[in-house]
């Protein structure tokens, strides 16, 4: 007889026993999300909509190249490194991954520096000629810091990861505030330089924290080659998924900047910042739901999995609603509090972003269910559907409806992904149920 409701709670599927290590990891994630939230608010207020829009688009390039490296180096390391623990292959695998990360980060640094400098020359952008170089250096240290923080987590050393993120992310917030209050002005170049400095300091500390693993590191092309092949086999589909998702969720801002103006994109992204605390809820869902859903499935099959995911959907949607409701009720008030009078008149964008957050959360249970049923390919298919909708609609939406068209496009992408995930989950779960009866 299926185990549901109270039985699931009694057996621990709907409870979360949090170990010290898990608490440290959650604290670290809250720290990173909270610091990113505060940084976004500060920069939107200090820079103004136009310069903030420019910064966001430039910083988006760091994030894009970062998701490429995450897919083919960091994500595979998070899974494969623990499997080599306490064996002779552990050090070799780490050395190979570190070498691969250093090489690809250096290539990314040069590519971003040269690419942005060439764009400045072709378009006649009125900005510092050092912008491309500063962007490249910021990416180099940003990507290496992300590599080390994930390495510490994979090595079950979340305290070291937390220390590293305090230096990088909390240091970044402090540096931005100090720079503004001392000199009363900020530029895109200054912000990127501060990111490079705090990330670089964190990398220096991480190198020492890693101890012998880094002291014994030497460039060995054979080790790099073997490790790169293993990482590629694991991460190639993840790379494709990340790029497809980026095309549907981030490319829209670059198209909007070309069709309208960078300042309008600055307004859109500043309004999105107000919903930043919802990311903590999303991170918690991503961390806990798949493992708990797996246990519910093992105990009671598809019926138990459906019961657990329905509960997650109800509780999570209610929690998301509680987070966004104050912003929906008085968006202009919160814009004025966060940014001052220069951002007033954009309250409608805050409401759109609130709906966007709800749509993003509603995808989480279906995505977790497909992971439990080992059908991650269907997750990629749903993201591909959303990206196609976004790529095909973003230009006409911005062209004929302005920022409201851009928000319509973003929400249409999330609705498409949600429909694809829901359809895939129902089909896969019904097929699994039929095979087990």
C-alpha positions in Angstrom: 0.0 0.0 0.0 1.5 3.4 -0.9 3.1 5.4 1.9 1.6 8.9 1.9 1.0 12.0 4.1 1.8 11.3 7.7 3.8 8.1 6.8 6.0 10.1 4.6 6.6 12.7 7.3 7.2 9.9 9.8 9.8 8.3 7.6 11.6 11.6 7.0 10.7 12.4 3.4 9.0 15.7 4.4 11.4 16.6 7.1 14.9 17.9 6.8 17.6 16.8 9.2 20.3 19.3 8.8 23.9 18.3 9.6 26.6 20.9 10.6 28.1 20.5 7.1 24.8 21.2 5.4 24.2 24.2 7.6 27.6 25.6 6.6 26.8 25.1 2.9 23.4 26.7 3.3 25.0 29.6 5.2 27.5 30.0 2.4 24.7 30.1 -0.2 22.7 32.6 1.8 25.8 34.7 2.1 26.5 34.6 -1.7 22.8 35.3 -2.6 22.5 38.0 0.0 25.7 39.8 -1.0 24.7 39.6 -4.7 21.3 41.1 -3.7 22.9 43.9 -1.8 25.5 44.5 -4.5 22.8 44.8 -7.2 20.8 47.3 -5.1 23.9 49.4 -4.3 25.1 49.5 -7.9 21.7 50.4 -9.3 21.4 53.3 -6.8 25.0 54.5 -7.1 25.5 54.2 -10.8 22.1 55.3 -12.1 20.0 53.3 -14.6 22.1 54.1 -17.7 25.5 53.1 -16.3 24.0 50.3 -14.3 22.6 48.9 -17.6 26.0 49.0 -19.2 27.6 47.3 -16.2 25.0 44.6 -16.1 25.5 43.8 -19.8 29.3 43.7 -19.4 29.1 41.6 -16.2 26.7 39.3 -18.0 29.7 38.4 -20.3 31.6 37.1 -17.3 28.6 35.0 -16.2 28.2 33.6 -19.7 31.8 32.4 -20.1 31.5 31.3 -16.4 28.6 28.9 -17.2 30.7 27.4 -20.0 33.6 26.7 -17.6 31.2 25.5 -14.9 29.7 22.9 -17.2 33.0 21.4 -18.5 35.2 21.8 -15.4 33.5 22.6 -12.1 30.3 20.6 -12.4 32.1 17.4 -13.4 34.6 18.0 -10.6 31.8 18.3 -8.0 30.7 14.7 -8.9 33.9 13.0 -10.0 36.3 14.2 -7.3 34.5 12.6 -4.4 34.6 9.3 -6.3 38.4 9.4 -6.3 38.7 10.3 -2.6 41.3 8.5 -0.7 42.9 7.0 -3.8 46.0 7.9 -5.8 43.9 9.3 -8.5 42.4 12.0 -6.3 45.5 14.3 -6.5 46.0 13.6 -10.2 42.4 14.4 -11.0 42.5 17.7 -9.0 45.7 18.7 -10.6 44.3 18.0 -14.0 41.1 20.0 -13.2 43.1 22.9 -11.8 45.2 23.0 -14.9 42.2 22.8 -17.2 40.6 25.7 -15.2 43.7 27.8 -15.3 44.0 27.3 -19.1 40.4 27.9 -19.9 40.2 30.9 -17.5 43.2 32.4 -19.2 41.7 31.9 -22.7 38.4 33.4 -21.4 40.3 36.4 -20.0 42.1 37.1 -23.3 38.9 36.5 -25.3 36.8 38.9 -23.3 39.6 41.5 -23.2 40.2 41.4 -27.0 36.5 41.0 -27.9 35.3 44.0 -25.8 38.2 46.1 -26.9 37.4 45.3 -30.6 33.7 46.1 -29.9 34.7 49.5 -28.4 36.8 50.3 -31.4 34.2 49.3 -34.0 31.2 51.0 -32.3 33.1 54.1 -31.0 32.0 53.4 -27.4 32.8 56.4 -25.2 34.5 54.6 -22.3 37.9 53.8 -20.9 40.1 51.8 -23.3 41.1 49.8 -20.2 37.6 48.4 -19.9 38.4 45.3 -21.9 41.5 44.5 -19.9 39.9 45.1 -16.6 37.0 42.8 -17.6 39.4 40.1 -18.6 41.2 40.2 -15.3 37.9 40.3 -13.3 36.8 37.2 -15.2 40.1 35.4 -14.5 39.9 35.8 -10.7 36.1 35.4 -10.6 36.3 32.0 -12.3 39.2 30.8 -10.3 37.4 31.8 -7.0 34.3 29.9 -8.1 36.5 26.9 -8.9 38.1 26.8 -5.4 34.8 27.4 -3.5 33.2 24.4 -5.3 36.4 22.4 -4.7 36.1 23.0 -1.0 32.5 21.9 -1.0 33.3 18.8 -3.0 36.1 18.0 -0.5 33.5 18.4 2.4 35.3 21.5 3.6 32.4 24.0 3.6 34.1 26.1 6.3 36.9 26.9 3.9 34.3 27.7 1.2 32.5 30.0 3.6 35.7 31.8 4.5 36.6 32.2 0.8 33.2 33.7 0.0 33.3 36.1 2.9 36.5 37.5 1.4 35.2 37.6 -2.1 31.5 38.5 -1.8 31.3 40.4 1.5 34.5 42.1 0.7 33.0 43.2 -2.6 30.0 44.8 -0.9 32.3 46.6 1.6 34.7 47.8 -1.1 31.9 49.2 -3.3 30.4 51.1 -0.4 33.8 52.4 0.7 34.7 53.5 -2.8 31.4 55.4 -3.3 31.4 57.1 0.1 35.1 58.1 -0.2 35.0 59.4 -3.8 31.3 59.9 -4.3 31.3 58.3 -7.7 31.6 54.9 -9.3 32.2 53.7 -12.9 31.9 50.4 -14.6 35.7 50.1 -14.7 36.0 50.8 -11.0 33.3 48.1 -10.1 35.0 45.5 -12.2 38.4 46.4 -10.7 36.9 45.9 -7.2 35.5 42.5 -8.2 38.9 41.5 -9.6 40.6 42.7 -6.3 38.3 40.9 -3.9 38.1 37.7 -6.0 41.9 37.8 -6.4 42.4 38.1 -2.7 40.0 35.1 -2.2 42.0 33.0 -4.7 45.2 33.8 -2.9 43.8 32.6 0.4 42.2 29.6 -1.3 45.6 28.5 -2.8 47.0 28.4 0.7 43.8 26.7 2.2 44.2 23.9 -0.4 47.6 23.1 1.1 49.6 20.3 -0.5 47.1 19.9 -3.3 48.2 23.2 -4.8 51.8 23.3 -3.6 52.5 20.0 -5.4 50.7 21.2 -8.6 52.8 21.1 -11.8 51.8 21.5 -15.4 51.4 18.0 -16.8 49.8 17.8 -20.2 49.1 14.0 -19.9 47.2 14.5 -16.7 45.3 17.5 -18.1 44.3 15.5 -21.2 42.9 12.6 -19.3 41.0 14.8 -16.9 39.7 17.0 -19.7 38.3 14.0 -21.5 36.5 12.7 -18.3 35.1 16.2 -17.6 34.0 16.6 -21.2 32.1 13.3 -21.2 30.3 14.3 -18.1 29.7 18.0 -18.9 29.0 18.2 -22.6 25.2 18.0 -22.3 25.2 20.3 -19.3 27.1 22.8 -21.4 24.5 22.6 -24.1 21.7 23.0 -21.5 23.4 26.0 -19.9 23.9 27.8 -23.2 20.3 27.1 -24.3 19.0 28.4 -21.0 21.2 31.5 -21.2 19.9 32.2 -24.8 16.3 32.2 -23.5 16.8 34.1 -20.2 19.7 36.5 -20.8 20.1 37.2 -24.5 16.9 39.2 -24.3 18.6 42.0 -22.4 21.3 42.4 -25.1 18.6 42.5 -27.9 16.6 45.0 -25.8 19.7 47.2 -25.4 20.1 47.3 -29.2 16.4 47.9 -30.0 15.7 50.4 -27.2 18.5 51.7 -25.0 20.9 50.5 -22.3 19.1 52.8 -19.8 15.8 50.9 -20.3 17.6 47.6 -19.7 19.0 49.2 -16.5 15.5 49.9 -15.3 14.4 46.4 -16.0 17.4 44.8 -14.2 17.2 47.2 -11.3 13.5 46.1 -10.8 14.6 42.5 -10.9 17.1 43.1 -8.1 14.2 43.8 -5.7 13.1 40.1 -6.1 16.7 38.9 -5.4 15.8 37.3 -2.0 13.6 34.8 -3.8 16.9 33.2 -5.1 17.6 31.9 -1.6 14.3 29.9 -1.7 15.1 28.6 -5.2 18.6 27.5 -4.0 17.1 25.7 -1.0 14.6 24.0 -3.3 17.4 22.9 -5.7 19.5 21.5 -2.8 16.9 19.6 -0.8 14.0 18.7 -3.0 15.7 16.2 -5.4 17.2 14.1 -2.6 13.9 14.1 -0.5 11.9 13.3 -3.7 14.2 10.4 -4.4 13.5 8.9 -0.9 9.7 9.4 -1.4 9.9 7.6 -4.7 11.9 4.7 -3.2 9.5 4.3 -0.3 6.2 4.5 -2.3 6.8 4.7 -6.0 5.2 7.3 -8.3 2.3 7.9 -6.0 4.6 8.9 -3.1 6.7 11.0 -5.5 3.6 12.9 -6.7 2.4 13.5 -3.1 5.7 14.9 -2.1 6.1 17.1 -5.1 2.5 18.5 -4.7 3.4 19.4 -1.1 6.6 21.1 -2.3 4.6 23.0 -5.0 2.0 24.2 -2.5 4.4 25.3 0.3 7.0 26.8 -2.1 4.4 28.7 -4.1 2.9 30.1 -0.9 6.4 31.1 0.3 7.2 32.7 -3.0 3.9 34.6 -2.8 4.8 35.8 0.7 8.2 37.1 -0.5 6.8 39.0 -3.5 3.4 40.2 -2.1 4.8 43.3 -0.4 6.5 44.3 -3.6 3.4 43.8 -5.7 1.2 45.8 -3.3 3.5 48.8 -3.2 6.1 48.6 -6.0 6.7 52.4 -6.3 7.3 52.7 -2.6 10.0 50.0 -2.6 11.6 51.4 -5.7 11.8 54.8 -4.0 13.2 53.2 -0.8 15.8 51.2 -2.7 16.9 53.5 -5.4 15.5 57.0 -4.8 13.2 59.1 -7.0 15.1 58.5 -10.3 13.6 55.0 -10.6 9.9 55.9 -9.9 7.4 55.1 -12.5 8.7 51.6 -13.1 6.5 49.8 -10.6 4.8 47.8 -13.3 8.1 46.1 -14.0 8.3 44.9 -10.4 4.9 43.3 -10.7 6.0 41.5 -13.9 9.1 40.2 -12.2 7.0 38.9 -9.3 5.0 36.8 -11.8 8.2 35.7 -13.4 9.5 34.4 -10.0 6.3 32.4 -9.4 6.7 30.8 -12.9 10.3 29.9 -12.1 9.4 28.3 -8.9 6.5 26.3 -10.4 9.1 24.5 -12.6 11.1 23.2 -9.7 8.9 20.3 -8.6 8.6 19.0 -12.2 12.4 19.4 -12.8 13.1 17.5 -9.6 10.7 14.7 -10.5 12.4 14.2 -13.9 15.8 14.1 -12.2 14.4 11.4 -9.8 13.1 9.4 -12.8 16.5 9.9 -14.5 15.1 11.7 -17.5 17.2 14.8 -17.5 17.1 14.8 -21.3 13.5 16.0 -21.1 14.6 18.9 -18.9 17.0 19.9 -21.8 14.1 19.6 -24.3 11.9 21.9 -22.2 14.6 24.5 -21.9 15.2 24.3 -25.6 11.5 24.9 -26.2 11.7 28.0 -24.0 14.8 29.3 -25.7 13.2 28.9 -29.1 10.2 30.9 -28.0 12.5 33.6 -26.6 14.8 33.9 -29.5 11.9 34.1 -32.0 9.9 36.6 -30.0 12.4 38.9 -28.3 13.1 41.3 -31.2 9.4 41.9 -32.2 8.4 42.2 -28.5 10.9 44.9 -27.8 10.4 46.5 -31.2 6.6 47.0 -30.9 5.9 46.9 -27.1 9.1 48.2 -25.5 10.0 47.1 -22.0 6.6 45.5 -21.5 7.2 43.4 -24.6 10.6 42.4 -23.1 8.9 41.3 -19.9 6.2 39.4 -21.9 8.9 37.6 -23.8 10.7 36.6 -20.5 7.5 35.3 -19.0 6.6 33.5 -22.2 9.9 31.7 -22.1 9.2 30.5 -18.5 5.6 29.5 -19.3 7.0 27.4 -22.3 9.5 25.7 -20.0 6.9 25.1 -17.4 4.5 23.5 -20.0 7.3 21.4 -21.4 8.4 20.2 -17.9 4.8 19.4 -16.8 4.0 17.5 -20.0 7.3 15.6 -19.8 6.8 14.7 -16.1 3.3 13.5 -16.6 4.3 11.4 -19.6 7.3 9.8 -17.9 5.6 9.2 -14.6 2.6 7.5 -16.3 5.0 5.4 -18.4 6.9 4.4 -15.3 3.7 3.6 -13.4 2.5 1.4 -16.3 5.8 -0.5 -16.4 5.7 -1.2 -12.7 2.1 -2.6 -12.6 
